[in-house]
């Protein structure tokens, strides 16, 4: 009886977990990257993004889920950037000073910019925070996830570098 009850309870949880990763439309247009001005004033050139897998995250300094996820993104950035992974994060904070302070306070070195009309055109409406995408080397979104991801989920994004996404 006890094992049947466990299976019964596990089914909805498995369905929920499977439904979390949003379906990515196969016919979605490729992102035409353009230069992005980062929070530190430097410019991330579009040619550094084209032809490579790019992890993109939308976050906010006041978001507790982002606060738990971003250290894992930093670890991924540290481990995979030399292998060709590119990362670009966008703060949805209203005040760029709050976003800059957050990045500095946590010693994040991954590229961070303010969300803009351009980033919104590229990725459309967000379904939550944090919102994470992987853009394949062909410029198409190959993965998206709304909500907090755990350390092992973020680390597993390295697979997109391995297969050239």
C-alpha positions in Angstrom: 0.0 0.0 0.0 2.8 2.4 0.9 4.6 2.0 -2.4 1.4 2.5 -4.4 0.8 5.7 -2.5 4.3 6.9 -3.2 3.8 6.2 -6.9 0.5 8.0 -6.9 2.1 11.1 -5.3 5.1 10.9 -7.6 3.1 11.0 -10.8 1.8 14.6 -10.4 5.3 15.7 -9.4 6.9 14.1 -12.4 4.3 15.7 -14.7 4.9 19.1 -13.1 8.7 18.8 -13.5 8.3 17.7 -17.2 6.0 20.6 -17.9 8.4 23.2 -16.4 10.7 23.4 -19.4 8.7 25.3 -22.0 8.3 24.0 -25.5 10.6 25.9 -27.9 9.0 26.4 -31.3 11.0 24.8 -34.0 10.1 27.5 -36.5 11.1 30.5 -34.3 13.1 33.1 -36.1 16.8 33.2 -35.4 18.0 36.0 -33.2 19.9 38.7 -35.1 22.3 39.7 -32.4 23.4 43.3 -32.1 25.9 45.0 -29.8 24.8 45.3 -26.2 25.9 47.9 -23.7 26.7 46.2 -20.4 26.1 47.6 -16.9 29.8 48.5 -16.6 29.6 50.6 -19.7 31.5 48.2 -22.0 30.0 46.8 -25.1 29.5 43.2 -25.8 29.9 42.9 -29.6 27.4 40.9 -31.6 30.1 39.0 -33.4 31.2 37.4 -30.0 27.7 36.0 -29.7 27.0 34.8 -33.3 27.8 31.2 -34.1 28.2 30.1 -30.5 25.8 28.8 -27.8 24.7 31.7 -25.5 23.0 31.3 -22.1 20.7 34.2 -21.6 19.0 35.1 -18.3 16.5 37.7 -17.2 16.8 38.6 -13.5 16.1 41.3 -11.0 18.1 42.4 -7.9 15.0 42.0 -5.7 14.1 38.5 -7.0 14.9 35.8 -4.3 14.9 33.0 -6.9 17.4 34.9 -9.1 19.5 35.5 -6.0 19.7 31.7 -5.5 20.3 30.9 -9.2 22.9 33.5 -10.1 25.8 32.0 -8.1 25.2 28.8 -10.2 25.3 30.9 -13.4 28.6 32.4 -12.2 30.0 28.9 -11.7 28.9 27.9 -15.2 30.5 31.0 -16.6 33.8 30.4 -14.8 33.9 26.7 -15.9 32.7 27.0 -19.5 33.6 30.4 -21.0 37.1 29.2 -22.1 35.3 26.3 -23.9 33.2 28.7 -26.0 30.1 29.3 -23.9 28.8 32.8 -24.1 26.5 34.3 -21.5 24.4 37.5 -21.5 22.1 38.4 -18.6 19.5 41.2 -18.5 18.3 42.9 -15.4 14.7 44.0 -15.4 15.3 46.4 -12.5 13.9 49.9 -13.2 17.1 51.6 -11.8 20.4 50.6 -13.5 22.2 51.6 -10.3 20.4 48.9 -8.4 21.4 46.3 -11.0 25.1 47.6 -10.9 25.2 47.4 -7.1 23.8 43.9 -7.1 26.4 42.7 -9.6 29.2 44.4 -7.7 28.0 43.1 -4.3 28.0 39.5 -5.5 31.2 39.8 -7.5 29.5 38.6 -10.7 31.6 38.7 -13.7 29.2 37.3 -16.3 28.1 39.9 -18.8 25.1 41.8 -17.5 23.0 44.5 -19.2 19.7 46.2 -18.7 16.6 44.7 -20.4 15.6 46.8 -23.3 13.2 47.0 -26.2 15.8 45.1 -28.2 16.1 42.2 -25.6 12.4 42.1 -25.4 12.1 41.7 -29.2 14.6 38.9 -29.1 13.0 36.9 -26.4 9.4 38.1 -26.2 7.3 38.2 -23.0 8.8 36.6 -20.0 6.9 33.8 -18.2 8.5 34.4 -14.8 11.8 35.2 -13.1 14.4 34.2 -13.4 13.9 33.4 -17.1 16.7 31.4 -18.8 17.2 30.7 -22.4 19.9 28.9 -24.4 20.4 30.3 -27.9 22.1 27.8 -30.2 24.9 28.5 -32.5 22.4 29.0 -35.3 20.7 31.9 -33.4 17.6 29.9 -32.5 16.4 29.3 -29.0 17.0 25.7 -28.1 16.1 25.7 -24.4 14.0 27.9 -22.1 13.1 27.6 -18.5 10.9 29.9 -16.4 11.7 29.9 -12.7 14.6 28.9 -10.5 16.9 26.2 -11.6 19.1 24.2 -9.2 22.9 23.8 -9.3 22.9 20.6 -11.2 20.4 22.0 -13.8 22.6 25.0 -14.5 25.8 22.8 -14.6 24.0 20.6 -17.2 23.8 23.6 -19.6 27.4 22.8 -20.4 26.0 20.1 -22.8 25.1 22.9 -25.2 28.8 23.7 -25.5 29.7 20.1 -26.0 27.3 19.6 -28.9 27.7 23.1 -30.3 24.0 23.9 -29.7 
